[in-house]
Amino acid sequence: MRLLNRRCLALMGVLGGAKKYVSTLSPLGSVFNSIPAPKKSVWFAGSKENKGLFLIPELRSDPGFEMLKYAAEHKVEDLVEEALSPKRKRKIVTIFDEISNTLCCVADTAEFVRMSHPDYDFRLAAEYAVVYLSNVVESLNTNTDIYNVLKEVLESGKDVVPMDAVDIRVGNLFKFDFDLSGCHLSKTKKETYVKLSESVIMTGNMFMDGCHSSVELPKDKLPEHLRYCFNLDGDNVLIGGNHLDHWNDQVREAAYKVYHYPNESQVKLLDALILNRHRLATLAGFPSFAHRALKGTLAETPEMVEDFLNALSDRVKPIANKEYKELLKLKKEKASSNDQVLRSWDIMYYSALGRHQKYNISGEEFSPYFSLGNCMEGLNIVLKSLYDVTLQNVEPQNGELWSDEVYKLAAVHKTEGVLGYIYCDLFDRPGKHMMDCHCTIRGGREQNDGSYQLPIVVLNCNFSRPVNNIPTLLTPGLLRNLFHEFGHAMHSMLGRTKYQHVTGTRCPTDFAEVPSEFMEIFATDPRVISLFARHFRTGEPLPMEAIQNFCKASNMYAAIEMQVQIVYSMMSQKLHGRNPLEKSTTELYAEIHNQYMGVPYVEGTAPHLRIGHLNGYGARYYSYLMSRAVASEIWQQCFKEKPLNREMGERFRREVLAHGGEIPPKDLIKAMLQKPLTIDDMVDALVQKMND
């Protein structure tokens, strides 16, 4: 214990000013380590004291969504009239942003409620509001009158009030949204464009549904000794996943081949999705859907993305080859079959085995040191050190919440006061949206009276609830997820943009993940972890040697994992390139897999039909890798020596987080690093992070 304390004290200089951690939890940590108590703040009908969901008075009950959507529509009509008026006195971009803010405040709230509210009537009312407002948005995006006003202002460079660089950039972003809706096209082409857009949405949603569907087959199709390893339904076997963590090689092989067997319906849906996206892009004047999707992003062009991915692949390949050799050696020693070749279904299982053998660690061993309360303490340490911001628990008002298990936090700056609010919906419950995500309820923006509209977000996770005297305990992966999502939240909290259209995470996809990937690095740094990793019962700190082993184990086989991401990223580029569907999507996947992975493609399978991000991210799947590269370069250059460095934290806030999407990403990164960022820089940063 004394040795560890001396070690922690020695780290204080390296950490850049962090204070010695004590075992007693703060009020914030205590709240998150407690079993959620029933709250009067949970929505309930008929109460005169009900202040409404998110303190929106209309949302005292579900019919409030109808009032909100009509009120928003009427306000938008007035704003459109103002935009078209020859006597207009405000900048056109200011009016457009007010239109956007009016719709987003209702639509974003409704979208979240539709996914997560436990009350069916509330969810249904929210869904009706989402559909209704989507039609309002579609009508606006095809309104040629307001489009022409905006276009004229941007082409002339003159408005009723002089415009600055931010006004012009945001105005062009609004114009691009119009262009994406085909507003600039002739009537005939516009009709075609709308039909294609509807088809893309419909087929994309259907493809997503199929990505997670179980496979059912007669049980006599499997050897008898394997069929009982899966769920049985009468004479059929149900296989709902890869089973990649199963100890038996034959079980993993059977599950992989069956689960990834080409589903003809998925093949047709993906083909239709890709083809209609290409038609949309070419109709709008782009060479490919990838060119359309990457306009205005950090990467800018598909060619730059492929150069980045190929350069990264070349650097990662020799490291990955060494990792494959380690895993093959393990397989030869431990395999339950006679197969002497490393297969796709082997990687996850033998990677976990390799980590355990080398460092003798398991999630069960580490989780008691990572109670949710302790991890929230860790977040507070990082945020206080970097930005002088603390997370403070706020007592919610009656009717403000949708579940007893939700906590409301204020992000409070030492001198600037409250920056915004974060609702933490962190525990699993029936009917709740399963993805970990950051949802914007209200974006920040400058208001007409000079005040600032404070941002409101929800962090959605699916952790296990505290039970009896045991708080929620996080695995290493869940710890990283928590820090990742709070990276998004702080992007929203610290943003101080003029317009809500570009606030916080409303920026190019390949830049939006930079703050979250950056925060995730803190959850893997031994110096930071040592400040909050304590046993939830005894308060004993996790020994530094164990922390270092924990971090090293997390980084093992990182090159192989990166190759997987390169395959998916390259697949999304090729599918959305200039000549899509020159060959079948399965042939394309096999070709890319064999080029970029160190294990052979499994004949007769189509894993790409399970990649849901091909719908949601389209040609931007590379965004995670590029964002991680940027975050790693910022870490290497500015934080590696002193992770909790206030000077660099303030620079990151001032030069990056504050601006959201109102400044091009390349300019933000250049201001932070004080130099332009190249492909070689990004690749070097990722490889260096792996080596660290």
C-alpha positions in Angstrom: 0.0 0.0 0.0 2.7 2.5 1.0 4.7 1.6 -2.2 1.7 2.3 -4.3 1.0 5.6 -2.6 4.6 6.7 -3.2 4.2 5.6 -6.8 1.0 7.7 -7.1 2.7 10.7 -5.5 5.5 10.4 -8.0 3.0 10.4 -10.8 1.6 13.8 -9.8 4.2 15.8 -11.7 3.8 13.6 -14.7 0.0 14.0 -14.6 0.2 17.7 -14.7 -1.3 18.9 -11.4 -3.8 16.1 -10.4 -4.3 15.9 -6.7 -3.9 12.8 -4.5 -7.0 10.6 -4.7 -8.7 9.6 -1.5 -10.8 6.4 -1.0 -13.9 8.2 0.1 -16.3 8.7 -2.7 -17.6 12.1 -3.6 -21.4 12.7 -3.7 -21.2 12.1 -7.4 -19.5 8.7 -7.0 -21.9 7.7 -4.2 -24.9 8.4 -6.3 -23.8 6.2 -9.1 -22.8 3.4 -6.7 -26.3 3.3 -5.1 -29.4 1.4 -6.1 -31.6 4.0 -7.8 -34.4 5.0 -5.5 -38.0 5.8 -6.7 -38.2 9.4 -7.8 -41.2 11.8 -7.8 -39.4 13.2 -10.9 -40.5 10.3 -13.0 -43.3 11.1 -15.4 -46.8 10.4 -14.1 -50.1 11.7 -15.4 -52.6 13.8 -13.4 -50.1 15.6 -11.2 -50.4 19.4 -10.9 -46.7 19.5 -9.9 -45.6 17.8 -13.1 -43.1 20.1 -14.8 -42.9 18.0 -18.0 -40.3 15.6 -19.5 -37.0 17.5 -19.8 -38.8 20.4 -18.2 -40.8 20.9 -21.4 -44.3 21.9 -20.0 -46.2 20.4 -23.0 -44.7 17.0 -22.2 -46.6 16.6 -18.9 -48.4 13.9 -20.9 -48.1 12.2 -24.3 -50.6 14.5 -26.1 -48.0 17.2 -25.6 -46.1 16.0 -28.6 -49.1 16.9 -30.8 -49.0 20.5 -29.4 -45.3 20.7 -29.9 -45.2 19.5 -33.5 -48.0 21.9 -34.5 -46.4 24.8 -32.7 -43.1 24.1 -34.4 -44.8 23.9 -37.8 -46.5 27.2 -37.3 -43.3 29.0 -36.1 -41.5 27.6 -39.1 -44.2 29.0 -41.4 -43.6 32.4 -39.9 -39.9 32.1 -40.3 -40.2 31.0 -44.0 -42.4 34.1 -44.5 -39.7 36.2 -43.0 -37.0 34.6 -45.1 -39.0 35.4 -48.3 -39.9 38.9 -47.3 -38.4 41.8 -49.3 -38.3 43.7 -46.0 -36.2 41.0 -44.2 -33.9 42.6 -41.6 -32.0 39.5 -40.3 -29.3 37.5 -42.1 -30.8 34.6 -44.0 -28.5 32.1 -42.3 -29.8 33.3 -38.9 -33.4 32.7 -40.0 -32.5 29.3 -41.4 -30.8 28.3 -38.1 -33.9 29.3 -36.2 -35.9 27.1 -38.5 -33.5 24.3 -37.8 -33.5 24.9 -34.1 -37.3 25.0 -33.9 -37.6 21.6 -35.6 -34.7 19.9 -34.0 -35.7 20.8 -30.4 -39.0 18.8 -31.0 -37.8 16.2 -33.4 -34.6 15.2 -31.5 -36.6 14.9 -28.2 -39.3 12.9 -30.0 -36.6 10.6 -31.6 -35.1 9.8 -28.2 -38.5 9.3 -26.5 -39.5 7.0 -29.3 -36.5 4.8 -28.6 -36.3 4.8 -24.8 -39.4 5.9 -23.0 -41.0 3.0 -21.0 -44.6 4.2 -21.6 -46.1 2.9 -24.8 -48.4 5.9 -25.4 -45.5 8.3 -25.0 -43.4 6.3 -27.5 -46.3 6.2 -30.0 -47.0 9.9 -29.7 -43.3 10.6 -30.2 -43.1 8.4 -33.2 -46.1 10.2 -34.8 -44.2 13.5 -34.1 -41.0 12.2 -35.8 -42.9 11.2 -38.9 -44.9 14.4 -39.0 -41.9 16.6 -38.7 -39.9 14.5 -41.2 -42.5 15.5 -43.7 -42.2 19.2 -42.7 -38.4 18.9 -43.2 -38.8 17.2 -46.6 -41.2 20.0 -47.7 -38.7 22.6 -46.6 -35.8 20.9 -48.3 -37.6 21.0 -51.6 -38.9 24.5 -51.3 -37.3 26.3 -54.3 -38.3 29.8 -53.1 -36.2 29.7 -49.9 -33.5 27.8 -51.7 -33.2 30.5 -54.3 -33.0 33.2 -51.6 -30.2 31.4 -49.8 -28.4 30.6 -53.1 -28.6 34.3 -54.2 -27.1 35.5 -50.9 -24.2 33.0 -51.0 -23.4 33.7 -54.7 -23.4 37.5 -54.2 -21.7 37.4 -50.9 -24.0 40.1 -49.7 -26.9 40.0 -47.2 -29.0 42.7 -45.4 -26.4 42.4 -42.6 -22.8 41.8 -43.5 -21.7 38.1 -43.2 -18.6 36.7 -41.6 -16.8 33.4 -42.4 -18.9 31.4 -40.1 -22.1 32.8 -41.6 -20.9 31.8 -45.1 -19.8 28.3 -44.1 -23.1 27.5 -42.3 -25.0 29.0 -45.2 -23.2 26.7 -47.6 -24.0 23.7 -45.3 -27.7 24.6 -45.4 -27.4 24.9 -49.2 -25.7 21.5 -49.3 -28.7 20.0 -47.4 -31.0 21.4 -50.1 -28.8 19.9 -52.8 -28.9 16.5 -51.1 -32.6 16.7 -51.3 -32.5 17.5 -55.1 -33.9 21.0 -54.6 -31.8 22.3 -57.5 -33.0 19.7 -60.0 -35.7 20.0 -62.6 -39.2 18.9 -61.7 -38.8 15.5 -63.4 -35.4 14.8 -61.9 -36.6 16.0 -58.5 -39.5 13.5 -58.6 -37.0 10.7 -59.4 -34.7 11.9 -56.7 -37.5 11.8 -54.0 -38.5 8.3 -55.0 -34.9 7.1 -54.9 -34.4 8.7 -51.5 -37.5 6.9 -50.1 -36.3 3.6 -51.6 -32.8 4.1 -49.9 -34.4 4.7 -46.5 -36.8 1.7 -46.8 -34.2 -0.8 -48.1 -31.6 0.5 -45.6 -34.0 -0.1 -42.7 -34.9 -3.6 -44.0 -31.2 -4.4 -44.4 -30.5 -3.3 -40.9 -33.2 -5.6 -39.5 -31.7 -8.5 -41.3 -28.2 -7.9 -40.0 -29.1 -9.3 -36.6 -31.7 -11.9 -37.5 -31.2 -15.5 -36.3 -30.7 -18.4 -38.7 -33.0 -21.4 -38.4 -32.1 -24.8 -39.9 -33.1 -28.4 -39.4 -31.1 -29.9 -36.5 -30.2 -32.9 -38.6 -28.1 -30.6 -40.7 -25.6 -30.4 -37.9 -23.7 -33.3 -36.3 -25.4 -34.6 -33.2 -22.6 -33.6 -30.9 -22.9 -30.0 -32.0 -26.6 -29.4 -32.4 -27.3 -29.3 -28.6 -24.8 -26.5 -28.2 -27.3 -24.1 -29.8 -30.9 -23.2 -29.0 -33.4 -25.8 -30.2 -36.9 -25.0 -31.4 -38.6 -28.4 -32.1 -36.7 -30.0 -34.9 -34.8 -26.9 -35.7 -31.7 -25.2 -34.4 -31.6 -21.4 -33.9 -28.2 -19.7 -34.3 -28.3 -16.1 -33.3 -24.6 -15.2 -33.4 -21.1 -16.2 -34.2 -20.4 -17.9 -30.8 -16.8 -16.8 -31.3 -16.0 -17.1 -27.6 -17.0 -20.8 -27.4 -14.2 -23.1 -26.3 -15.0 -25.8 -28.9 -13.5 -25.1 -32.3 -16.2 -27.1 -34.1 -19.0 -25.1 -32.5 -17.4 -21.8 -33.5 -16.8 -23.1 -37.0 -20.4 -24.3 -37.4 -21.9 -21.1 -35.9 -19.7 -18.9 -38.1 -20.5 -20.8 -41.4 -24.3 -21.0 -40.7 -24.7 -17.4 -39.3 -22.8 -15.9 -42.2 -24.3 -18.1 -44.9 -25.4 -15.8 -47.8 -29.0 -14.8 -47.2 -30.6 -14.1 -50.6 -32.9 -11.4 -49.2 -30.0 -9.5 -47.6 -28.1 -9.8 -50.9 -30.9 -8.2 -52.8 -31.5 -5.5 -50.2 -27.8 -4.5 -50.2 -27.6 -4.5 -54.0 -30.7 -2.2 -54.1 -29.3 0.1 -51.4 -26.0 0.5 -53.2 -27.5 0.9 -56.7 -30.0 3.5 -55.6 -27.4 5.4 -53.6 -25.3 5.5 -56.8 -28.2 6.8 -58.8 -28.9 9.5 -56.2 -25.4 10.7 -56.3 -25.0 10.8 -60.1 -28.4 12.5 -60.4 -27.1 15.2 -58.1 -23.9 15.5 -60.2 -21.4 13.5 -58.2 -19.2 10.7 -59.7 -20.2 8.3 -57.0 -22.0 8.1 -53.7 -18.7 8.1 -51.9 -17.9 11.5 -53.5 -21.2 12.8 -52.3 -20.9 11.4 -48.8 -17.3 12.7 -48.3 -18.0 16.3 -49.4 -17.0 18.7 -46.6 -15.4 15.9 -44.4 -11.9 15.7 -43.1 -11.0 13.2 -45.7 -12.7 15.2 -48.5 -12.4 12.6 -51.2 -12.6 8.8 -51.6 -9.1 8.8 -53.1 -7.7 10.2 -49.8 -9.6 7.6 -47.8 -8.2 4.7 -49.8 -4.7 6.2 -49.6 -5.1 6.4 -45.8 -6.4 2.8 -45.5 -3.7 1.4 -47.8 -0.9 3.2 -46.0 -2.2 2.0 -42.7 -2.5 -1.5 -44.0 1.1 -1.6 -45.1 2.3 -0.4 -41.7 0.0 -2.7 -39.7 0.6 -5.9 -41.7 4.0 -7.0 -40.3 2.7 -6.4 -36.7 -0.4 -8.3 -37.4 1.6 -11.2 -38.9 3.4 -11.6 -35.6 0.1 -11.6 -33.8 -1.3 -14.3 -36.1 1.8 -16.5 -35.4 1.1 -16.2 -31.7 -2.5 -17.2 -32.1 -1.7 -20.1 -34.4 0.8 -21.4 -31.8 -1.9 -21.2 -29.2 -4.4 -23.0 -31.5 -1.9 -25.8 -32.1 -1.4 -26.2 -28.4 -5.1 -26.0 -27.3 -7.3 -26.8 -30.2 -10.1 -29.3 -29.8 -9.8 -30.2 -33.5 -7.0 -31.3 -35.8 -7.2 -28.1 -37.9 -3.7 -26.5 -38.0 -4.7 -23.3 -39.8 -5.9 -20.1 -38.1 -9.5 -19.3 -39.2 -11.7 -16.3 -38.9 -13.7 -18.0 -36.1 -10.5 -18.5 -34.1 -9.3 -15.0 -33.6 -11.5 -13.8 -30.8 -11.3 -17.0 -28.7 -7.5 -17.4 -28.9 -7.0 -13.6 -28.5 -8.8 -13.8 -25.1 -6.8 -17.0 -24.2 -3.6 -15.3 -25.2 -4.3 -12.3 -23.0 -5.2 -14.5 -20.0 -2.1 -16.6 -20.4 0.3 -13.7 -20.7 -1.1 -11.5 -18.0 -3.3 -13.9 -16.0 -6.1 -11.5 -15.9 -9.9 -11.7 -16.3 -12.8 -9.2 -16.3 -14.0 -10.7 -13.0 -10.7 -9.9 -11.4 -10.7 -6.2 -12.5 -14.4 -5.3 -12.4 -14.6 -4.8 -8.5 -12.1 -2.0 -8.9 -14.2 -0.3 -11.6 -17.5 0.4 -9.9 -19.6 2.9 -11.8 -19.2 5.4 -9.0 -15.4 5.1 -9.1 -15.4 5.5 -12.9 -17.6 8.6 -12.7 -15.0 9.9 -10.2 -12.4 9.2 -12.8 -14.3 11.1 -15.4 -14.6 14.0 -13.0 -10.8 14.0 -12.3 -10.1 14.2 -16.1 -12.6 16.9 -16.8 -11.6 19.0 -13.8 -7.9 18.7 -14.7 -8.3 19.5 -18.4 -11.2 22.0 -18.5 -11.9 23.1 -14.9 -15.3 21.5 -15.4 -17.1 19.2 -12.9 -20.1 17.0 -13.2 -22.6 17.7 -10.5 -25.7 15.7 -9.6 -28.9 17.7 -10.0 -32.1 16.9 -8.2 -34.7 16.6 -11.0 -38.1 18.2 -10.8 -41.4 16.4 -10.8 -42.1 14.8 -14.2 -38.7 15.6 -15.6 -37.5 12.0 -16.0 -38.7 8.9 -17.7 -37.2 6.3 -15.4 -36.1 6.0 -11.7 -32.7 4.9 -13.0 -31.9 8.2 -14.8 -29.6 10.8 -13.3 -29.3 14.4 -14.2 -25.9 16.0 -14.2 -24.9 19.6 -14.7 -21.5 20.3 -16.4 -20.3 23.2 -14.4 -17.3 25.4 -15.1 -15.5 27.0 -12.2 -16.0 30.5 -13.4 -18.4 30.2 -16.3 -21.1 28.3 -14.4 -23.4 25.8 -15.9 -22.4 24.8 -19.5 -25.3 22.3 -20.1 -27.0 19.2 -18.8 -26.4 15.5 -19.3 -29.1 13.0 -18.5 -27.5 9.6 -17.7 -29.7 6.7 -18.7 -27.1 4.0 -18.0 -28.9 0.9 -17.0 -30.5 -1.9 -19.0 -34.3 -2.3 -18.9 -36.9 -4.1 -21.0 -37.8 -2.3 -24.2 -34.9 0.2 -24.0 -32.8 1.0 -27.1 -29.8 -1.3 -26.9 -27.1 0.8 -28.4 -24.7 2.9 -26.4 -25.1 6.3 -27.8 -25.2 10.1 -27.2 -28.5 11.7 -28.1 -28.9 15.5 -28.5 -32.1 16.8 -27.0 -31.3 20.5 -27.5 -28.2 22.0 -29.2 -26.4 25.0 -28.0 -26.5 28.4 -29.9 -26.4 32.1 -29.5 -29.9 33.5 -28.9 -31.3 36.8 -30.1 -31.2 38.4 -26.7 -27.4 37.7 -26.4 -27.8 34.7 -24.0 -26.7 31.2 -24.9 -29.1 28.3 -25.3 -27.6 25.6 -23.1 -27.2 22.2 -24.6 -29.1 19.2 -23.3 -28.0 15.6 -24.1 -28.8 12.0 -23.0 -26.1 9.4 -22.6 -27.7 6.0 -23.2 -25.8 2.8 -22.0 -27.0 -0.7 -21.0 -25.0 -1.5 -17.9 -26.3 -4.0 -15.3 -28.2 -2.4 -12.4 -26.7 -2.4 -8.9 -27.9 -5.4 -6.9 -28.2 -5.5 -3.1 -24.9 -4.1 -1.8 -23.0 -4.5 -5.1 -22.8 -1.5 -7.3 -22.6 -1.7 -11.1 -19.2 -3.1 -12.0 -17.7 -2.3 -15.4 -15.4 -4.5 -17.5 -12.5 -2.8 -19.3 -14.6 -2.6 -22.5 -17.5 -0.9 -20.7 -15.1 1.5 -19.0 -13.9 2.6 -22.4 -17.5 2.9 -23.7 -18.4 5.2 -20.7 -15.4 7.5 -21.4 -16.2 7.3 -25.2 -19.8 8.5 -24.7 -18.7 11.2 -22.3 -16.3 12.4 -25.0 -19.3 13.1 -27.2 -21.2 14.7 -24.3 -18.3 17.1 -23.5 -18.1 18.0 -27.2 -21.7 19.2 -26.8 -21.2 20.8 -23.4 -18.1 22.8 -24.4 -19.3 23.8 -27.8 -20.0 27.5 -28.0 -21.1 28.0 -31.6 -23.1 30.8 -33.0 -25.5 28.4 -34.7 -27.1 25.1 -33.4 -26.9 23.6 -36.9 -23.2 23.1 -36.3 -23.1 22.8 -32.5 -21.1 20.0 -30.7 -21.3 16.7 -32.6 -23.0 18.3 -35.6 -19.9 18.2 -37.7 -18.5 15.8 -40.3 -18.7 12.2 -39.3 -14.9 11.6 -39.6 -14.3 14.4 -37.1 -17.3 13.8 -34.7 -15.6 10.8 -33.2 -12.3 12.6 -32.4 -13.4 13.9 -29.0 -14.8 10.5 -28.0 -11.8 8.6 -29.2 -9.6 11.1 -27.4 -11.5 10.6 -24.1 -11.2 6.8 -24.6 -7.4 7.0 -24.4 -7.7 8.3 -20.8 -9.5 5.0 -19.9 -6.4 3.0 -21.1 -3.6 5.1 -19.5 -2.2 3.5 -16.3 -1.4 6.9 -14.8 -5.0 8.0 -15.1 -6.6 4.7 -14.1 -4.5 4.6 -10.9 -6.3 7.7 -9.7 -9.7 6.1 -9.4 -9.4 2.3 -9.7 -10.3 1.2 -6.1 -12.1 -1.9 -4.7 -15.8 -1.0 -4.2 -15.8 -2.7 -0.7 -12.4 -2.0 0.8 -11.3 1.1 -1.0 -8.0 -0.6 -1.7 -6.3 0.7 -4.9 -5.6 -1.6 -7.8 -1.8 -2.2 -7.7 0.1 -0.4 -10.5 1.5 -3.6 -11.8 -2.0 -4.9 -12.3 -3.1 -1.7 -14.0 -0.2 -1.9 -16.4 -1.0 -5.5 -17.2 -4.6 -4.6 -17.7 -3.6 -1.9 -20.2 -1.1 -4.1 -22.0 -3.6 -6.9 -22.3 -6.2 -4.5 -23.7 -3.7 -3.5 -26.4 -2.7 -7.1 -27.4 -3.7 -8.1 -30.9 -4.6 -4.5 -31.8 -3.1 -4.9 -35.3 -5.5 -7.7 -36.1 -8.4 -5.7 -34.9 -7.2 -2.8 -37.0 -7.1 -5.0 -40.1 -10.8 -6.0 -39.5 -11.7 -2.3 -39.4 -9.6 -1.7 -42.6 -11.5 -4.5 -44.4 -14.9 -3.0 -43.4 -13.8 0.6 -44.3 -12.4 -0.5 -47.7 -15.6 -2.5 -48.3 -17.7 0.6 -47.7 -15.6 2.6 -50.1 -15.6 0.1 -52.9 -19.3 -0.6 -52.6 -20.0 3.2 -53.0 -17.3 3.9 -55.7 -17.6 4.9 -59.3 -18.5 1.5 -60.6 -20.6 -0.3 -57.9 -21.8 -3.9 -58.4 -19.2 -4.7 -61.1 -19.0 -8.0 -59.3 -21.2 -9.5 -56.6 -20.9 -8.0 -53.1 -19.7 -11.4 -51.8 -17.0 -11.6 -54.4 -15.9 -8.1 -53.5 -15.8 -8.9 -49.8 -13.8 -12.1 -50.4 -11.3 -10.1 -52.5 -10.9 -7.3 -49.9 -10.7 -9.8 -47.0 -7.9 -11.8 -48.7 -6.0 -8.6 -49.5 -6.1 -7.0 -46.1 -6.5 -9.8 -43.6 -3.9 -12.4 -42.6 -6.4 -15.3 -42.4 -8.2 -16.7 -45.4 -11.7 -15.8 -46.4 -14.2 -18.6 -45.6 -15.7 -19.8 -48.8 -19.5 -19.9 -48.9 -19.9 -17.1 -46.3 -20.9 -13.4 -46.6 -20.0 -11.6 -43.3 -20.6 -8.2 -45.0 -24.3 -8.9 -44.9 -24.1 -8.5 -41.1 -22.4 -5.1 -41.2 -25.2 -2.8 -40.2 -23.0 0.3 -40.5 -23.0 -0.2 -44.3 -26.5 1.4 -44.0 -25.9 4.0 -41.3 -22.4 5.1 -42.2 -22.5 4.3 -45.9 -19.2 5.4 -47.4 -18.0 6.8 -44.1 -17.2 3.6 -42.2 -13.5 4.7 -42.2 -14.5 7.6 -39.8 -13.7 5.6 -36.7 -10.1 4.8 -37.9 -9.5 8.4 -39.1 -10.9 9.9 -35.9 -8.8 7.5 -33.8 -5.8 8.6 -35.8 -6.4 12.3 -35.2 -7.1 11.7 -31.5 -3.9 9.6 -31.2 -1.9 12.3 -32.9 -3.3 15.0 -30.5 -2.5 12.6 -27.6 1.0 12.0 -28.8 1.9 15.6 -29.4 0.0 17.3 -26.5 -0.9 14.9 -23.7 1.4 11.8 -23.7 3.9 13.3 -21.3 1.3 14.9 -19.0 -2.2 13.4 -19.6 -4.0 15.9 -17.3 -2.3 18.9 -18.6 -4.5 22.0 -18.1 -2.7 24.1 -20.7 -3.3 21.5 -23.4 -6.8 20.9 -22.2 -7.7 24.5 -22.5 -6.1 24.6 -26.0 -8.2 21.5 -27.0 -11.3 23.2 -25.8 -10.5 26.5 -27.4 -9.3 25.3 -30.7 -11.4 22.1 -31.2 -14.3 21.5 -29.0 -15.7 25.0 -28.9 -16.3 25.2 -32.6 -18.4 22.1 -33.4 -18.8 22.1 -37.2 -18.6 25.9 -37.8 -15.0 25.7 -38.9 -13.6 23.0 -41.3 -12.0 20.1 -39.4 -8.6 20.5 -41.0 -8.4 24.0 -39.7 -9.3 22.9 -36.2 -6.7 20.2 -36.2 -4.1 22.5 -37.6 -4.8 25.0 -34.8 -4.5 22.3 -32.2 -1.4 20.7 -33.4 0.1 24.0 -34.8 0.8 22.2 -38.1 -1.1 20.6 -40.9 -2.0 16.9 -40.5 -0.9 14.4 -43.2 -1.7 10.8 -43.9 1.7 9.8 -42.7 1.1 11.6 -39.4 -2.2 9.8 -38.9 -0.7 6.4 -39.7 2.3 7.0 -37.5 0.1 8.0 -34.6 -2.0 4.9 -34.8 1.0 2.6 -35.0 2.8 4.5 -32.2 -0.4 4.1 -30.0 -0.3 0.4 -30.7 3.4 0.2 -29.7 2.8 2.2 -26.6 
